[in-house]
């Protein structure tokens, strides 16, 4: 891959012209610091988190949730009682059926706020799932030039966050892209094809976030938190191309037999990310088979301890991915609720 580098001044001008239509609205910046980050006080000292983006769709399908005693309750209430203090919510641009679009996102964020929980917004920049094997542009963005794609990415991020703000929502974290181990908005932003493009798309999300919520921490998120080689490759590339981010997010989905090894490798990777880039780290997603609840509790307890041990206090939290999924909802078997709709012992790790 041929690396293209630009000066800070050129990057500033390009970002200002390409990532927003109103250049006076926000100053584009780049950050390439390698020093240990200054810790900013969050709404929570450590995120005991849950991604529960399916909740409204599950409720609309007639599914109900019960606490450990078998009493039907609101899902937010149940998770709050289990020690969950932070909620992660995905954002899709124009999804089929409407679930996880902006209005659905706002409805869930209001419920999280009313439950007293901190919030992470997870932009997929797609109409559907984005992950290491799928980073499909929203259909309405498919034919845009790269300059227009940057502008649209900025404006969509800005407008979505501004809508949240107008509804009284202030997220602590904003994730620009989901599991972007090879970039996002393919093919333009595919990191293995054009790292520069990916870096500039990250900056469009970063700048739009800071324009609405200057104190929000912008997360760049990758899969396989144990894979230090891929993390170094991607973040070295982002740094070389002037990208800005505050937090490195990781996913971790071990098996019942390798979780201890992967947790140890993940801790090594987290400490390396802090020392190499001067950034904080967070586990944006974690999960294990619902049928292995006791082992999952051990996995989570150990992972939480390891994240809390990250050098300089720079481990921010752990989010379990969609624990409320039960009865093989959407074909997903790694939730943390049993077939009767009650939380398993796994969640007592929080």
C-alpha positions as CSV (number, residue, x, y, z in Angstrom):
1,X,0.0,0.0,0.0
2,X,1.4,3.4,-1.0
3,X,1.1,5.8,2.0
4,X,0.2,9.4,1.2
5,X,1.1,11.9,3.8
6,X,0.0,15.5,4.0
7,X,1.0,18.4,6.1
8,X,-1.1,19.5,9.1
9,X,-1.9,22.8,7.3
10,X,-3.0,21.0,4.1
11,X,-5.1,18.5,6.1
12,X,-6.7,21.4,8.0
13,X,-7.7,23.1,4.8
14,X,-9.0,19.9,3.2
15,X,-11.0,18.9,6.2
16,X,-12.5,22.4,6.5
17,X,-13.6,22.4,2.9
18,X,-14.7,18.8,2.5
19,X,-16.2,17.6,5.8
20,X,-18.8,20.3,6.2
21,X,-20.8,22.7,4.2
22,X,-20.5,25.5,6.8
23,X,-16.8,25.9,7.4
24,X,-17.4,28.5,10.1
25,X,-19.4,26.1,12.2
26,X,-16.5,24.0,13.4
27,X,-12.7,24.1,13.2
28,X,-11.2,20.9,11.8
29,X,-8.3,19.6,13.8
30,X,-5.8,16.8,13.8
31,X,-4.3,15.1,16.9
32,X,-1.1,13.0,16.7
33,X,-0.1,13.1,20.4
34,X,1.7,10.1,21.8
35,X,1.8,11.3,25.4
36,X,-0.3,9.7,28.1
37,X,-3.8,11.2,27.8
38,X,-5.2,13.5,30.5
39,X,-8.0,11.7,32.1
40,X,-11.3,13.6,31.8
41,X,-14.0,12.8,34.4
42,X,-16.9,10.9,32.8
43,X,-20.5,10.6,33.9
44,X,-19.4,7.2,35.3
45,X,-16.0,6.3,36.7
46,X,-16.1,2.9,34.9
47,X,-18.6,1.9,32.3
48,X,-20.5,-1.3,33.3
49,X,-22.1,-1.3,29.9
50,X,-24.7,-3.0,27.7
51,X,-25.5,-2.6,24.1
52,X,-29.3,-3.1,24.0
53,X,-30.2,-1.7,20.6
54,X,-32.7,-4.5,19.9
55,X,-34.9,-3.5,22.8
56,X,-37.6,-1.6,20.9
57,X,-37.8,-4.2,18.2
58,X,-38.1,-7.0,20.7
59,X,-40.8,-5.2,22.6
60,X,-42.7,-4.5,19.4
61,X,-42.5,-8.3,18.7
62,X,-44.2,-8.9,22.0
63,X,-41.2,-10.1,24.0
64,X,-41.1,-9.3,27.7
65,X,-38.3,-9.1,30.2
66,X,-38.2,-10.3,33.8
67,X,-35.9,-9.7,36.7
68,X,-34.1,-12.6,38.5
69,X,-37.2,-13.1,40.7
70,X,-39.5,-13.6,37.7
71,X,-41.2,-10.2,37.9
72,X,-41.9,-8.5,34.6
73,X,-40.0,-5.1,34.5
74,X,-38.7,-2.6,32.0
75,X,-35.4,-3.8,30.6
76,X,-33.6,-0.6,31.6
77,X,-34.7,-1.2,35.2
78,X,-33.6,-4.8,35.2
79,X,-30.1,-3.9,33.8
80,X,-29.8,-1.0,36.2
81,X,-30.5,-3.4,39.1
82,X,-27.7,-5.6,37.9
83,X,-25.1,-2.8,38.0
84,X,-25.3,-1.7,34.4
85,X,-24.6,2.1,34.3
86,X,-24.0,2.7,30.6
87,X,-25.9,1.9,27.4
88,X,-24.5,1.6,23.9
89,X,-26.9,2.2,20.9
90,X,-26.3,1.7,17.3
91,X,-27.3,4.1,14.6
92,X,-28.2,3.1,11.0
93,X,-28.9,5.6,8.3
94,X,-32.0,4.3,6.5
95,X,-32.6,0.7,7.7
96,X,-35.3,-1.6,6.4
97,X,-38.1,-1.5,9.0
98,X,-36.8,1.6,10.7
99,X,-35.2,0.0,13.7
100,X,-32.0,1.8,14.8
101,X,-32.8,4.8,12.6
102,X,-32.5,8.3,14.1
103,X,-36.0,8.4,15.6
104,X,-35.6,4.9,17.2
105,X,-32.1,5.8,18.4
106,X,-33.5,8.9,20.1
107,X,-36.4,7.0,21.8
108,X,-34.0,4.5,23.3
109,X,-31.5,7.2,24.3
110,X,-34.3,9.1,26.2
111,X,-35.1,5.9,28.1
112,X,-31.4,5.4,29.0
113,X,-31.1,9.0,30.2
114,X,-34.3,8.6,32.3
115,X,-32.7,5.5,33.8
116,X,-29.7,7.5,34.8
117,X,-27.3,5.8,32.5
118,X,-24.4,7.1,30.5
119,X,-24.7,6.7,26.7
120,X,-22.5,5.6,23.8
121,X,-23.7,6.2,20.3
122,X,-22.4,3.7,17.7
123,X,-22.5,5.0,14.1
124,X,-22.4,2.2,11.6
125,X,-22.5,4.5,8.6
126,X,-24.6,2.0,6.8
127,X,-28.3,1.0,6.4
128,X,-27.5,-2.4,8.1
129,X,-24.8,-4.3,10.0
130,X,-21.2,-3.0,9.7
131,X,-18.4,-5.3,10.8
132,X,-15.0,-6.5,9.6
133,X,-16.6,-8.3,6.6
134,X,-19.3,-5.8,5.8
135,X,-19.0,-2.0,5.5
136,X,-21.6,-1.2,2.9
137,X,-22.4,2.4,2.2
138,X,-26.0,3.5,2.8
139,X,-27.9,3.1,-0.4
140,X,-28.5,6.9,-0.7
141,X,-24.7,7.5,-0.5
142,X,-23.6,4.8,-2.9
143,X,-22.9,7.0,-5.9
144,X,-21.4,10.0,-4.2
145,X,-17.9,11.3,-5.0
146,X,-15.4,10.9,-2.2
147,X,-15.6,14.7,-1.5
148,X,-19.4,14.4,-1.2
149,X,-19.1,11.3,0.8
150,X,-17.0,13.2,3.4
151,X,-19.5,16.0,3.5
152,X,-22.4,13.6,3.9
153,X,-20.7,11.7,6.6
154,X,-20.0,14.9,8.5
155,X,-23.5,16.2,8.0
156,X,-25.2,12.9,9.0
157,X,-23.1,12.7,12.1
158,X,-23.7,16.3,13.0
159,X,-27.5,16.2,12.4
160,X,-28.0,12.9,14.3
161,X,-26.1,14.2,17.3
162,X,-27.8,17.6,17.1
163,X,-31.2,15.8,17.2
164,X,-30.1,13.9,20.3
165,X,-28.9,17.2,21.8
166,X,-32.3,18.8,21.1
167,X,-33.9,15.9,23.0
168,X,-31.7,16.5,26.1
169,X,-29.2,13.7,25.3
170,X,-25.5,14.2,25.9
171,X,-23.5,11.0,25.1
172,X,-20.3,10.4,26.9
173,X,-18.8,8.4,23.9
174,X,-19.4,8.5,20.2
175,X,-18.1,5.7,18.1
176,X,-17.4,6.6,14.4
177,X,-17.7,3.3,12.6
178,X,-18.4,-0.2,13.9
179,X,-15.6,-2.8,14.0
180,X,-13.7,-0.9,11.4
181,X,-10.8,-3.4,11.3
182,X,-10.4,-2.6,7.5
183,X,-12.0,0.8,7.5
184,X,-15.6,1.8,6.6
185,X,-17.8,3.0,3.8
186,X,-16.2,0.6,1.3
187,X,-14.7,0.8,-1.1
188,X,-13.7,4.5,-0.7
189,X,-12.9,4.1,3.0
190,X,-11.4,0.6,2.9
191,X,-8.2,0.9,5.0
192,X,-6.3,-1.8,3.1
193,X,-7.1,0.0,-0.2
194,X,-6.7,3.6,0.9
195,X,-5.8,4.4,4.5
196,X,-5.8,8.1,3.8
197,X,-9.5,8.0,2.8
198,X,-10.4,6.1,5.9
199,X,-8.5,8.6,8.1
200,X,-10.3,11.5,6.5
201,X,-13.7,9.8,7.0
202,X,-12.8,9.3,10.7
203,X,-12.0,13.0,11.0
204,X,-15.4,13.9,9.4
205,X,-17.1,11.9,12.2
206,X,-14.7,13.3,14.8
207,X,-15.2,16.9,13.8
208,X,-18.9,16.6,13.6
209,X,-19.0,15.1,17.1
210,X,-16.9,17.8,18.6
211,X,-19.0,20.5,16.9
212,X,-22.1,19.3,18.9
213,X,-20.5,17.7,22.0
214,X,-17.0,19.0,22.6
215,X,-16.5,16.9,25.6
216,X,-17.7,13.6,24.1
217,X,-15.0,11.0,23.6
218,X,-14.7,9.8,20.0
219,X,-14.1,6.0,19.7
220,X,-12.5,4.1,16.8
221,X,-13.5,0.5,17.2
222,X,-12.0,-2.7,15.9
223,X,-12.8,-6.4,16.3
224,X,-10.6,-9.0,18.0
225,X,-9.1,-7.0,20.8
226,X,-6.4,-9.6,21.3
227,X,-4.9,-9.0,17.8
228,X,-2.2,-6.5,18.5
229,X,-0.7,-6.8,15.0
230,X,-3.9,-5.6,13.2
231,X,-4.5,-2.9,15.8
232,X,-1.0,-1.5,15.3
233,X,-1.4,-1.7,11.5
234,X,-4.7,0.3,11.5
235,X,-3.8,2.9,14.1
236,X,-0.3,3.4,12.7
237,X,-2.0,4.1,9.4
238,X,-4.6,6.5,11.0
239,X,-1.9,8.4,12.8
240,X,0.3,8.7,9.7
241,X,-2.6,10.2,7.8
242,X,-3.6,12.7,10.4
243,X,-6.7,11.1,11.9
244,X,-8.1,12.2,15.3
245,X,-9.6,10.0,17.9
246,X,-9.8,9.8,21.7
247,X,-10.5,6.2,22.6
248,X,-9.6,2.8,21.0
249,X,-12.6,0.5,21.2
250,X,-12.3,-3.3,21.1
251,X,-14.6,-6.3,20.6
252,X,-13.9,-9.6,22.4
253,X,-15.9,-12.8,21.8
254,X,-13.9,-15.8,23.1
255,X,-15.0,-19.4,23.5
256,X,-15.4,-21.2,26.7
257,X,-11.9,-22.7,26.3
258,X,-9.8,-19.8,25.2
259,X,-11.3,-16.8,27.1
260,X,-8.4,-16.7,29.7
261,X,-5.8,-16.6,26.9
262,X,-7.6,-14.0,24.9
263,X,-8.3,-11.8,28.0
264,X,-4.5,-11.8,28.7
265,X,-3.7,-10.9,25.1
266,X,-6.3,-8.2,25.1
267,X,-4.8,-6.6,28.2
268,X,-1.3,-6.6,26.6
269,X,-2.9,-5.0,23.5
270,X,-4.7,-2.4,25.6
271,X,-1.6,-1.4,27.4
272,X,0.3,-1.2,24.1
273,X,-2.4,1.1,22.6
274,X,-2.1,3.4,25.6
275,X,1.6,3.7,25.5
276,X,1.9,3.7,21.7
277,X,-0.7,6.3,20.8
278,X,-1.5,8.0,24.1
279,X,-5.2,7.0,23.9
280,X,-7.6,5.5,26.3
281,X,-9.2,2.1,25.6
282,X,-12.7,0.6,26.1
283,X,-14.3,-2.8,25.4
284,X,-17.1,-1.8,23.1
285,X,-18.5,-5.3,22.7
286,X,-18.1,-8.6,24.6
287,X,-20.1,-11.8,24.6
288,X,-20.2,-15.5,25.0
289,X,-22.7,-18.3,24.5
290,X,-25.9,-17.9,26.6
291,X,-25.6,-21.6,27.4
292,X,-22.3,-21.1,29.1
293,X,-23.5,-18.5,31.6
294,X,-21.2,-19.5,34.5
295,X,-18.1,-19.5,32.3
296,X,-19.3,-16.2,30.8
297,X,-19.4,-14.7,34.3
298,X,-15.8,-15.8,34.9
299,X,-14.8,-14.3,31.5
300,X,-16.5,-11.0,32.2
301,X,-15.3,-10.7,35.8
302,X,-11.7,-11.3,34.7
303,X,-12.1,-8.9,31.7
304,X,-13.5,-6.1,33.9
305,X,-10.6,-6.6,36.4
306,X,-8.1,-6.4,33.5
307,X,-9.6,-3.3,32.0
308,X,-9.5,-1.6,35.3
309,X,-5.8,-2.5,35.6
310,X,-4.8,-0.8,32.3
311,X,-1.9,1.5,32.8
312,X,-2.6,5.0,34.0
313,X,-6.3,4.2,34.7
314,X,-6.9,4.4,31.0
315,X,-9.3,1.5,30.7
316,X,-12.8,3.0,30.5
317,X,-15.2,0.1,30.7
318,X,-16.8,-3.1,29.3
319,X,-20.0,-3.3,27.3
320,X,-21.8,-6.6,26.9
321,X,-23.4,-6.9,23.4
322,X,-27.2,-7.4,23.4
323,X,-27.5,-9.4,26.6
324,X,-31.3,-9.1,26.4
325,X,-31.4,-11.4,23.3
326,X,-33.1,-14.7,24.3
327,X,-34.8,-17.6,22.6
328,X,-32.4,-17.3,19.7
329,X,-33.6,-13.8,18.8
330,X,-32.6,-13.0,15.3
331,X,-30.5,-16.1,15.3
332,X,-28.2,-14.7,18.0
333,X,-27.2,-17.1,20.8
334,X,-24.7,-15.0,22.8
335,X,-27.1,-13.0,24.9
336,X,-27.2,-13.2,28.7
337,X,-31.0,-13.8,29.3
338,X,-32.4,-17.3,29.6
339,X,-35.2,-18.8,27.6
340,X,-37.8,-17.4,30.1
341,X,-36.6,-13.8,29.6
342,X,-34.6,-13.6,32.9
343,X,-31.0,-12.5,33.2
344,X,-28.4,-15.3,33.6
345,X,-25.7,-15.4,36.2
346,X,-23.3,-14.0,33.6
347,X,-24.5,-10.5,34.2
348,X,-23.8,-10.6,38.0
349,X,-20.1,-10.0,36.9
350,X,-21.1,-6.3,36.7
